[in-house]
């Protein structure tokens, strides 16, 4: 009952149709940044794009793509295929982690409509292959999005967004099996279609067709957030970076995409003010992005050109012989184009306490048994 009461302000907000509005930035011209890479020839248009950060080597991370035939993973630095999960069609999906440090267990959380369930698949830290985890969360009806935050004791807090309801579960992984404890459903406006969680602050962001709503850990609305001036593409993104400011060591930006122009709009995650917009432009070798079907963003070190993160776009194919593909651009390119300060990569699983150092020191540790592929 306590969890339900904590979210009572959220329930009241949507039931009364109240809007949280900030200045419309639809007239802000998008600054062009060059597309840097392409992953062509996907077997189907992605239903979701996610990024798995390796718990010990962030630059050995992967891009995960789900679609009507299951899931596929590609090495983030060079685009080479890594693993494949043959399953029934996967719709909404997200990546989360049990624990911290180099032994953290990363999981793909996927909605499989044919099974009327959400299932979890472990991503092995050495082989980087998918391994099914016992247990499932029953779900009936359409799932619009899945977002994951940190729970208590290194566990996960799962949010499942359906047509007019938000379901929350606390997940624990014990002896290779998942257990879930749920909270009462929260009624929402049925226009809500996407969610993302800031894993640093715990703030939850929900997006409708024309607005982004933000709530803190207690379910209280954050004043004056975002009123979008464009038709939003599926999904909602968040980029977290470290800063050199002791008073504010983390900086986050919420990212929404304009489905009709291909522009990415950035908003300060603290108060929602517009930071600017970018658009992937064509190069001599790669076509630009004119429309966005789905996307993912990151501020973590993915290696090489993407050591400050990446913006990844699924293009919607047209024409008789067209195939789906992904386009990439470095997060650093977007921040530089918008004259935003570029922090250092953020990743909560890259550092663990060093027992031989002062308690406040952190050291990047790699197990001697680790064998990257």
C-alpha positions as CSV (number, residue, x, y, z in Angstrom):
1,X,0.0,0.0,0.0
2,X,2.9,2.4,0.8
3,X,4.2,2.1,-2.8
4,X,0.8,3.0,-4.2
5,X,0.5,6.0,-2.0
6,X,3.9,7.3,-3.0
7,X,2.7,7.5,-6.5
8,X,-0.6,9.1,-5.7
9,X,0.5,12.5,-7.0
10,X,1.3,10.9,-10.4
11,X,-2.1,9.2,-10.5
12,X,-3.8,12.5,-9.7
13,X,-1.9,14.4,-12.3
14,X,-3.0,12.2,-15.2
15,X,-6.5,11.7,-13.9
16,X,-7.0,15.4,-13.9
17,X,-5.4,16.0,-17.2
18,X,-2.9,18.5,-15.7
19,X,0.0,19.4,-18.0
20,X,3.6,20.2,-17.1
21,X,4.7,22.7,-19.8
22,X,7.9,24.4,-20.7
23,X,8.6,26.7,-23.7
24,X,8.0,25.1,-27.1
25,X,11.3,24.4,-28.9
26,X,9.8,23.2,-32.2
27,X,11.2,26.3,-33.9
28,X,14.8,25.5,-32.8
29,X,16.7,24.6,-35.9
30,X,18.6,21.3,-35.7
31,X,22.3,21.5,-36.0
32,X,23.7,18.9,-38.4
33,X,26.2,16.3,-37.3
34,X,27.7,13.6,-39.6
35,X,26.5,10.1,-39.5
36,X,29.6,8.0,-38.6
37,X,28.6,4.4,-39.2
38,X,25.9,2.2,-40.5
39,X,24.7,-1.3,-39.7
40,X,22.8,-2.3,-42.9
41,X,20.8,-5.3,-43.8
42,X,18.9,-6.0,-40.6
43,X,16.4,-8.9,-41.1
44,X,13.5,-6.8,-39.9
45,X,12.6,-3.3,-38.6
46,X,13.7,-3.2,-34.9
47,X,11.0,-3.1,-32.2
48,X,13.6,-1.9,-29.8
49,X,17.3,-0.9,-29.7
50,X,19.2,-1.2,-26.4
51,X,22.9,-0.9,-25.3
52,X,24.5,-3.5,-23.0
53,X,27.5,-2.1,-21.1
54,X,30.1,-4.7,-20.3
55,X,30.4,-4.8,-16.5
56,X,34.3,-4.9,-16.6
57,X,35.1,-3.5,-20.1
58,X,32.6,-0.9,-21.2
59,X,34.4,-0.8,-24.6
60,X,33.5,-4.5,-25.1
61,X,29.8,-3.6,-25.0
62,X,27.0,-4.4,-27.5
63,X,24.1,-3.0,-29.3
64,X,21.0,-5.2,-28.9
65,X,18.3,-5.2,-31.5
66,X,14.9,-6.9,-31.0
67,X,12.4,-7.7,-33.7
68,X,9.8,-10.2,-34.9
69,X,12.3,-13.1,-34.9
70,X,13.9,-12.5,-31.5
71,X,17.1,-10.6,-30.6
72,X,20.5,-10.0,-32.1
73,X,23.6,-8.3,-30.6
74,X,26.5,-6.5,-32.3
75,X,29.8,-5.3,-30.9
76,X,29.3,-1.6,-30.3
77,X,32.8,-0.6,-31.5
78,X,33.0,-2.3,-34.8
79,X,29.4,-3.6,-35.6
80,X,30.4,-7.3,-35.8
81,X,27.6,-9.7,-34.9
82,X,28.0,-11.4,-31.6
83,X,25.0,-13.4,-30.6
84,X,21.5,-14.3,-31.6
85,X,18.4,-15.2,-29.6
86,X,15.8,-17.1,-31.6
87,X,12.4,-16.5,-30.0
88,X,8.9,-15.5,-30.6
89,X,8.5,-11.9,-31.7
90,X,9.8,-9.5,-29.2
91,X,8.2,-6.1,-28.7
92,X,9.2,-3.7,-26.0
93,X,12.6,-4.4,-24.4
94,X,15.2,-2.9,-22.1
95,X,18.6,-3.8,-20.5
96,X,19.2,-3.8,-16.7
97,X,21.8,-5.1,-14.3
98,X,21.7,-7.1,-11.1
99,X,24.6,-6.0,-8.8
100,X,27.5,-3.7,-9.5
101,X,31.2,-3.9,-10.4
102,X,32.8,-6.4,-12.8
103,X,30.6,-9.3,-11.6
104,X,27.3,-7.5,-12.3
105,X,24.7,-9.6,-14.2
106,X,23.3,-7.9,-17.3
107,X,19.9,-8.9,-18.5
108,X,17.7,-8.3,-21.6
109,X,14.1,-7.8,-20.4
110,X,11.7,-8.5,-23.2
111,X,8.0,-8.6,-23.8
112,X,7.0,-11.7,-25.8
113,X,3.3,-11.2,-26.8
114,X,2.9,-14.8,-27.9
115,X,3.7,-16.0,-24.4
116,X,1.7,-13.1,-22.7
117,X,4.8,-12.5,-20.6
118,X,7.9,-10.5,-19.9
119,X,11.0,-12.7,-19.8
120,X,14.6,-12.1,-18.8
121,X,17.7,-13.3,-20.6
122,X,21.1,-13.1,-19.0
123,X,24.0,-11.7,-21.1
124,X,27.0,-13.7,-20.2
125,X,30.0,-11.5,-19.3
126,X,32.5,-13.8,-21.0
127,X,30.8,-15.3,-24.0
128,X,28.3,-12.4,-24.4
129,X,25.7,-14.9,-25.4
130,X,22.0,-14.9,-24.2
131,X,20.9,-17.3,-21.5
132,X,17.3,-17.7,-20.6
133,X,16.5,-17.1,-16.9
134,X,13.8,-19.2,-15.2
135,X,10.6,-17.3,-14.3
136,X,8.4,-14.8,-16.1
137,X,6.1,-11.9,-15.4
138,X,2.6,-12.5,-16.9
139,X,1.4,-9.6,-19.0
140,X,-1.9,-9.3,-20.9
141,X,-2.5,-6.9,-23.7
142,X,-0.3,-4.3,-25.4
143,X,3.0,-3.3,-23.9
144,X,4.1,0.1,-25.1
145,X,7.5,0.4,-23.3
146,X,9.7,-1.1,-20.6
147,X,12.0,0.8,-18.4
148,X,14.3,-0.3,-15.7
149,X,15.8,1.4,-12.6
150,X,17.9,0.4,-9.7
151,X,16.1,-1.4,-6.8
152,X,17.1,-2.2,-3.3
153,X,20.2,-4.3,-2.6
154,X,21.4,-4.4,-6.2
155,X,18.1,-5.7,-7.5
156,X,16.0,-4.2,-10.4
157,X,12.9,-2.1,-10.4
158,X,10.9,-2.9,-13.6
159,X,8.3,-0.6,-15.1
160,X,5.9,-2.0,-17.7
161,X,3.9,0.7,-19.6
162,X,0.6,-0.5,-21.1
163,X,-2.2,1.4,-22.7
164,X,-3.4,3.3,-19.6
165,X,-1.5,1.6,-16.8
166,X,2.0,1.6,-15.4
167,X,2.9,-1.6,-13.6
168,X,6.0,-1.7,-11.2
169,X,7.8,-4.8,-10.1
170,X,10.8,-5.3,-7.8
171,X,12.9,-8.1,-9.3
172,X,15.4,-10.4,-7.6
173,X,17.7,-13.0,-9.1
174,X,18.4,-16.0,-6.9
175,X,20.0,-19.3,-8.0
176,X,19.3,-18.6,-11.6
177,X,15.7,-17.8,-11.2
178,X,13.8,-14.6,-11.2
179,X,11.3,-13.5,-8.5
180,X,9.0,-10.5,-8.8
181,X,6.9,-8.6,-6.3
182,X,4.5,-6.1,-7.8
183,X,2.7,-2.9,-6.8
184,X,-0.8,-1.8,-7.7
185,X,-1.2,-0.5,-11.2
186,X,-1.1,3.3,-11.7
187,X,-3.7,4.7,-14.0
188,X,-2.3,7.0,-16.7
189,X,-3.6,9.0,-19.6
190,X,-3.8,6.5,-22.5
191,X,-1.7,8.8,-24.7
192,X,1.5,7.9,-22.7
193,X,3.8,5.8,-25.0
194,X,7.4,5.8,-23.6
195,X,9.4,5.8,-20.4
196,X,12.9,6.1,-19.2
197,X,14.5,6.2,-15.7
198,X,17.5,8.3,-14.6
199,X,19.4,5.6,-12.6
200,X,21.3,8.3,-10.7
201,X,18.4,10.3,-9.3
202,X,15.7,7.6,-9.7
203,X,13.5,10.2,-11.6
204,X,11.0,8.6,-14.0
205,X,10.2,10.3,-17.3
206,X,7.0,9.5,-19.2
207,X,6.3,10.8,-22.8
208,X,3.0,11.3,-24.5
209,X,2.6,12.4,-28.1
210,X,3.2,16.1,-27.1
211,X,4.6,16.2,-23.6
212,X,7.3,14.8,-21.3
213,X,6.3,14.3,-17.7
214,X,8.9,13.9,-14.9
215,X,8.5,12.5,-11.4
216,X,11.0,12.1,-8.6
217,X,11.5,9.0,-6.5
218,X,8.6,9.8,-4.3
219,X,6.2,10.2,-7.2
220,X,6.1,14.0,-6.9
221,X,5.9,15.9,-10.2
222,X,8.9,18.0,-11.1
223,X,7.7,21.4,-12.0
224,X,7.8,22.9,-15.5
225,X,9.1,20.1,-17.6
226,X,8.7,19.7,-21.4
227,X,5.9,20.5,-23.9
228,X,7.0,19.1,-27.2
229,X,6.4,21.0,-30.4
230,X,6.7,18.1,-32.7
231,X,5.4,14.6,-33.4
232,X,7.5,12.3,-31.2
233,X,9.2,9.2,-32.6
234,X,8.8,6.0,-30.5
235,X,11.0,5.8,-27.4
236,X,12.7,8.2,-25.0
237,X,16.4,8.4,-24.2
238,X,18.7,9.6,-21.4
239,X,22.4,10.5,-21.5
240,X,24.3,10.6,-18.2
241,X,27.8,12.1,-17.9
242,X,30.2,12.7,-15.1
243,X,31.3,16.3,-14.5
244,X,34.2,18.0,-12.7
245,X,31.8,20.0,-10.5
246,X,31.9,18.6,-6.9
247,X,28.5,20.2,-6.2
248,X,26.9,18.5,-9.2
249,X,29.0,15.4,-10.2
250,X,26.5,14.1,-12.6
251,X,24.7,15.7,-15.6
252,X,21.7,14.1,-17.4
253,X,19.9,15.0,-20.6
254,X,16.5,13.6,-21.7
255,X,16.4,12.9,-25.5
256,X,13.2,12.9,-27.7
257,X,13.2,12.5,-31.4
258,X,11.0,14.2,-34.1
259,X,9.6,11.4,-36.3
260,X,9.0,13.7,-39.3
261,X,12.3,15.6,-39.5
262,X,14.8,13.1,-38.0
263,X,16.0,15.6,-35.4
264,X,17.0,14.7,-31.8
265,X,16.0,17.2,-29.1
266,X,17.9,17.4,-25.9
267,X,16.5,18.7,-22.6
268,X,18.1,19.2,-19.2
269,X,16.9,16.4,-17.0
270,X,16.8,18.7,-13.9
271,X,14.4,21.3,-15.1
272,X,13.5,20.5,-18.7
273,X,15.0,23.5,-20.4
274,X,15.8,22.9,-24.1
275,X,19.5,22.3,-24.8
276,X,19.2,22.2,-28.6
277,X,18.6,19.7,-31.4
278,X,20.8,17.8,-33.8
279,X,20.2,15.8,-37.0
280,X,22.4,13.2,-38.6
281,X,23.5,14.6,-42.0
282,X,24.7,12.6,-45.0
283,X,28.4,12.1,-45.7
284,X,30.1,10.9,-48.9
285,X,29.6,7.3,-47.8
286,X,26.4,7.4,-45.7
287,X,22.9,8.7,-46.2
288,X,21.5,11.1,-43.7
289,X,18.5,10.4,-41.4
290,X,15.3,12.0,-42.5
291,X,12.8,9.9,-40.4
292,X,13.3,8.0,-37.2
293,X,11.6,4.7,-36.5
294,X,13.3,3.9,-33.2
295,X,16.5,5.0,-31.4
296,X,18.8,4.6,-28.4
297,X,21.3,6.9,-26.8
298,X,24.2,6.4,-24.3
299,X,26.8,8.4,-22.5
300,X,29.0,5.4,-21.6
301,X,32.3,4.4,-23.1
302,X,31.5,2.1,-26.0
303,X,35.1,2.2,-27.4
304,X,36.9,4.0,-30.2
305,X,34.8,6.8,-31.8
306,X,32.1,6.1,-29.2
307,X,34.1,6.5,-26.0
308,X,31.7,9.2,-24.8
309,X,28.6,7.2,-26.0
310,X,26.6,6.9,-29.1
311,X,23.3,8.0,-30.8
312,X,21.8,5.0,-32.7
313,X,18.9,5.3,-35.1
314,X,16.7,2.7,-36.8
315,X,15.6,4.0,-40.2
316,X,12.2,3.1,-41.5
317,X,12.8,1.4,-44.9
318,X,10.8,2.3,-47.9
319,X,10.6,0.9,-51.4
320,X,10.3,-2.6,-52.8
321,X,13.8,-3.8,-52.0
322,X,14.5,-1.6,-48.9
323,X,15.9,-3.2,-45.8
324,X,16.1,-1.8,-42.3
325,X,19.4,-0.4,-41.0
326,X,21.0,1.4,-38.1
327,X,22.8,4.8,-38.3
328,X,25.4,5.9,-35.6
329,X,26.8,9.2,-34.5
330,X,29.1,9.8,-31.5
331,X,27.4,11.5,-28.5
332,X,30.4,13.8,-28.4
333,X,29.5,15.1,-31.9
334,X,26.1,16.2,-30.7
335,X,27.4,17.9,-27.5
336,X,30.1,19.7,-29.4
337,X,27.7,20.9,-32.1
338,X,25.4,22.3,-29.4
339,X,28.3,23.8,-27.5
340,X,27.4,21.8,-24.5
341,X,30.2,20.8,-22.0
342,X,31.2,17.2,-22.6
343,X,31.7,15.3,-19.4
344,X,33.5,12.0,-19.0
345,X,31.7,8.7,-19.7
346,X,29.3,7.5,-17.0
347,X,28.9,3.9,-16.1
348,X,28.0,2.7,-12.6
349,X,29.3,-0.8,-13.1
350,X,32.9,0.2,-14.2
351,X,34.2,0.9,-10.7
352,X,34.1,-1.0,-7.5
353,X,35.7,-0.3,-4.1
354,X,39.4,-1.1,-3.9
355,X,40.0,-2.9,-0.6
356,X,43.6,-1.8,-0.5
357,X,42.8,1.9,-0.8
358,X,41.1,4.5,1.2
359,X,37.3,3.9,1.5
360,X,36.5,6.8,-0.8
361,X,38.8,5.6,-3.6
362,X,37.6,3.6,-6.6
363,X,39.7,1.5,-8.9
364,X,38.9,0.0,-12.3
365,X,39.2,-3.7,-11.7
366,X,39.2,-6.5,-14.3
367,X,39.1,-10.1,-13.0
368,X,42.1,-12.2,-14.1
369,X,39.7,-14.8,-15.4
370,X,38.1,-12.4,-17.9
371,X,38.6,-13.4,-21.6
372,X,37.2,-10.8,-24.0
373,X,36.0,-12.0,-27.4
